[in-house]
């Protein structure tokens, strides 16, 4: 697992404003690298509209199956993916689902919302070349594993909602694929430095003048996500105040660390507390003994989750 950089190596900001000059050579308006990347990424930095609508509708407990069905069926591609997910071995439904209405009734609002977010984000991790696809598939697998871990961990953490934890785990690396699509050749340079042991955020800042977390925060803001979810994506920066939003951020930070550790071939119960910064435990209100239980529960959920039919 890649260690966090030392405090002295952290940059004060995640972005560096590039100052451009006008025709007279005078300084002009600084260029925000995150805005430049999101603007040039175009549709890549926009969550599909139907996903936003389905997520919002499924978040309302008063939404009827008919209303949700009408929201979903306007997008044939999304409808097909939803039915495929409902029929996957993971759900083990007694009968095959053949319609959106059946999928909604079988799965329920919470599962529909989770699937909507998952399938909506998946397309953003598809590469055009073998090299791009390889790293993006690895990012997708890590993101999905982190989402599963965070949702399972949230069951034992009263101040963290399971749905919000899943969403933040799923999206916490979305900035990587936006940076990669913005300039794959540049991200290949980042990847080479990371493969040599450098922290990804520092390598990204050196190449792009910003990192994947800043891009994810910018994208989530553009998508109109509530402040709680945006804050939950800021998993790298230590939180030392008592803001309630820190618990979701800490859950994301814990999830990404444990998934890296476990996917490196180590049993979850072998993780040392030195790999978990104190601010995570403080924000989650967990003792060392409690966090061990949460870690094992989340890791077991990841191990028991098969691949999704996307």
Residue pairs with C-beta under 8 A, 6 or more apart in sequence:
1 257
1 260
1 261
1 264
1 275
2 194
2 197
2 198
2 199
2 200
2 260
3 199
4 199
4 236
4 277
5 199
5 201
5 202
9 202
11 202
11 205
14 201
14 205
14 210
14 211
14 213
14 214
15 32
15 33
15 34
15 209
15 210
15 214
16 33
16 205
16 209
16 210
17 30
17 31
17 32
17 33
18 30
18 31
18 33
18 209
19 27
19 28
19 30
19 31
20 27
20 28
20 29
20 30
20 31
21 27
21 28
22 28
33 208
33 209
33 210
34 210
34 214
34 215
34 218
35 218
37 45
37 178
37 179
37 182
37 208
37 210
37 215
38 45
38 178
38 215
38 218
38 219
38 222
40 182
41 178
41 181
41 182
44 124
44 177
44 178
44 181
44 182
45 178
45 218
45 219
45 222
46 222
46 223
47 120
47 121
47 219
47 223
48 75
48 78
48 120
48 123
50 71
50 72
50 74
50 75
50 78
50 120
51 78
51 116
51 117
51 119
51 120
51 121
52 223
52 224
53 71
54 68
54 71
54 72
54 78
54 112
54 113
54 116
55 113
55 116
55 117
57 63
57 67
57 68
57 71
58 68
58 109
58 110
58 112
58 113
58 116
59 109
59 113
59 163
61 109
63 109
65 101
65 104
65 105
66 101
68 104
68 109
68 112
69 100
69 101
69 104
72 78
72 79
72 82
72 100
72 104
73 79
73 100
78 116
78 119
78 120
79 100
81 115
81 119
81 310
82 100
82 103
82 112
82 115
82 116
82 119
83 97
83 98
83 99
83 100
83 103
84 309
84 310
85 91
85 103
85 115
85 118
85 119
85 308
85 309
85 310
86 93
86 97
86 102
86 103
86 106
86 107
86 115
87 93
87 96
87 97
87 309
88 306
88 308
88 309
89 306
90 305
90 306
90 308
91 106
91 107
93 106
97 103
97 106
103 112
104 112
107 115
110 162
110 163
113 163
114 151
114 163
114 166
117 166
117 167
117 170
117 171
118 144
118 147
118 170
118 308
118 310
119 310
121 143
121 170
121 171
121 174
122 140
122 310
124 174
124 177
124 178
124 181
125 136
125 137
125 139
125 140
125 143
125 177
126 133
126 136
127 133
127 134
127 135
127 136
127 137
127 180
127 184
128 184
129 184
131 184
131 188
132 180
132 184
135 180
135 187
135 191
136 177
136 180
139 173
139 176
139 177
142 173
142 256
142 259
142 260
142 263
143 169
143 170
143 171
143 172
143 173
143 174
144 170
144 308
145 259
145 263
145 302
145 305
146 169
146 170
146 172
146 173
146 252
146 255
146 256
146 259
147 165
147 166
147 167
147 168
147 169
147 170
147 255
148 166
148 169
148 298
148 301
148 302
148 305
149 169
149 255
149 258
149 259
149 298
149 299
149 301
149 302
150 160
150 165
150 166
150 168
150 169
150 251
150 252
150 254
150 255
150 298
151 162
151 163
151 165
151 166
151 169
151 301
152 297
152 298
152 300
152 301
152 302
153 160
153 165
153 251
153 254
153 255
153 294
153 295
153 297
153 298
154 160
154 161
154 162
154 164
154 165
154 166
154 251
155 162
155 297
156 290
156 293
156 294
156 297
157 247
157 251
157 284
157 285
157 286
157 294
159 244
159 247
159 284
159 285
160 247
160 248
160 251
160 284
161 248
164 228
164 229
164 232
164 248
165 232
165 248
165 251
165 252
165 255
167 229
167 232
168 229
168 232
168 233
168 235
168 248
168 249
168 251
168 252
169 251
169 252
169 255
169 256
171 216
171 220
171 233
172 213
172 216
172 233
172 235
172 252
172 256
173 212
173 216
173 256
174 212
174 215
174 216
174 219
175 211
175 212
175 213
175 214
175 215
175 216
175 217
175 219
176 187
176 200
176 212
178 212
178 215
178 216
178 219
179 186
179 187
179 190
179 204
179 208
179 212
179 215
180 187
182 208
183 208
186 207
186 208
187 207
189 207
190 200
190 203
190 204
190 207
190 208
193 203
193 206
194 200
194 203
200 211
200 212
201 211
201 212
201 213
201 236
202 211
204 210
204 211
204 212
205 211
211 236
213 233
213 234
213 235
213 236
213 237
216 233
217 230
217 233
217 234
220 229
220 230
220 233
221 230
227 245
228 245
228 248
229 248
231 243
231 245
231 246
231 248
231 249
232 245
232 248
232 249
232 251
232 252
233 249
233 252
234 249
235 249
235 252
235 253
235 256
236 253
237 249
238 277
238 279
239 246
239 249
239 250
239 279
239 283
240 279
246 279
246 283
247 283
247 284
247 285
249 283
250 279
250 280
250 283
250 284
251 284
253 277
253 280
254 276
254 280
254 284
254 291
254 294
254 295
255 298
257 275
257 276
258 268
258 271
258 295
258 298
258 299
259 302
261 268
261 271
261 275
262 268
262 299
262 302
262 303
268 295
268 296
268 298
268 299
268 300
269 292
269 295
269 296
271 295
273 288
273 291
276 291
281 287
281 288
281 291
284 291
284 294
286 294
